[in-house]
Amino acid sequence: MRILVTGGAGFIGSEYVRRALVAGPDAQQAPWITVLDALTYSGVEANLAPVAGHPRCTFVRGDICDPDVVDQVMAGQDAVVHFAAESHVDRSITGADPFVRTNVLGTQVLLDAAVRHRVGRFVHVSTDEVYGSIGEGAWTEQAPLAPTSPYSASKAGSDLLALACHRTHGLDVVVTRCTNNYGPYQFPEKVIPLFVTRLMEGEKVPLYGDGRNRRDWLHVSDHCRAIDLVLHGGRAGEVYHIGGGTELSNRELTALLLDAFGAGWDRVEHVADRKGHDLRYALDDSKIREELGYAPEVAFADGLAATVDWYRDNRWWWQPLREAARLR
């Protein structure tokens, strides 16, 4: 199977690529991967260092908004797993243009090429943020979309384009929506690596508002395993939720990270809340559990400890990124 992985040098995409290139019991069934990544600030070629030179992996540096590049890499592919996206909410609030361009226009360029080249399956990777906030319970896949940030609005738009392409052109599209990811190789502007690296540097960590905002946490390896289940067994035209099963407030998460470093609350700086900050996200993922047998395997306590250890052991990876992005 030949798979085009967009955004394959990013946090989640590179985890998917690294996992996919580990040959299973039947090496003949192992996929051939083409990675397409523009290597913007959060796309890091070093994320693919563990599989550099792998005989079943080709890396192409290019923009998903470039029709010529996309047309070239799409030819001959059996499937697309589409991770490429601008994803940082705060950045979208200060400047929405790159989010609209990459997440909406880029997705449409990919869909058009996939239709032309008769690609067998297109997995569009999305987010729980497209639903907005929910006070109690959990969103099902039938819930209406109500995004509240430029980022989530651009992802909602790309979801609708992908599903429309299935209905209009018959492209075999499946959409996944996941909860908050964490794990190794996550760009240090996101909350867990931001807090970990600041604590390592003896700095304070910024906690938005009163810290009551709640998120469900999903280890990146569980996310990628679920995406593979959807790639091979999901129903065309359907949406699948992927959850981690550990819901925490930002204050509770902060406490766990402080404990990991033996630090106290004097290391916390309370900052003004994010504009339009959704209070709570929650997904009902019973559909993927029942249809495809998904269940998260990484317990949050174990995954968080391993993630903290990874950042402790890999300063060479995150410190230049942190300095370049001025994450201080």
Salt bridges, closest charged atoms under 4 A:
GLU15 OE1 - ARG18 NH2 2.91
ASP63 OD2 - ARG101 NH1 2.87
ASP71 OD1 - ARG116 NH2 2.90
ASP71 OD1 - HIS117 NE2 2.92
ASP90 OD1 - ARG274 NE 2.73
GLU141 OE2 - HIS241 ND1 3.79
ASP159 OD1 - HIS124 NE2 2.93
ASP159 OD2 - ARG177 NE 2.87
ASP172 OD1 - ARG121 NH2 2.78
GLU189 OE2 - HIS88 ND1 4.00
GLU189 OE1 - ARG91 NE 2.72
GLU201 OE1 - ARG315 NH1 2.64
GLU201 OE2 - ARG322 NH1 3.93
GLU203 OE1 - ARG322 NH2 2.32
GLU203 OE2 - ARG328 NH1 3.67
ASP210 OD2 - ARG212 NE 2.72
ASP222 OD1 - ARG225 NH2 2.84
ASP228 OD1 - HIS232 NE2 3.65
GLU238 OE2 - ARG235 NH1 3.55
GLU238 OE1 - LYS287 NZ 2.52
GLU247 OE2 - ARG214 NE 2.85
GLU247 OE2 - ARG280 NE 2.82
GLU252 OE1 - ARG214 NH1 3.62
ASP273 OD1 - HIS277 ND1 2.65
ASP285 OD1 - ARG289 NE 2.86
GLU291 OE2 - ARG235 NH2 2.61
GLU297 OE2 - ARG225 NH1 3.72
ASP309 OD1 - ARG312 NH1 3.52
GLU323 OE2 - ARG328 NH2 3.85
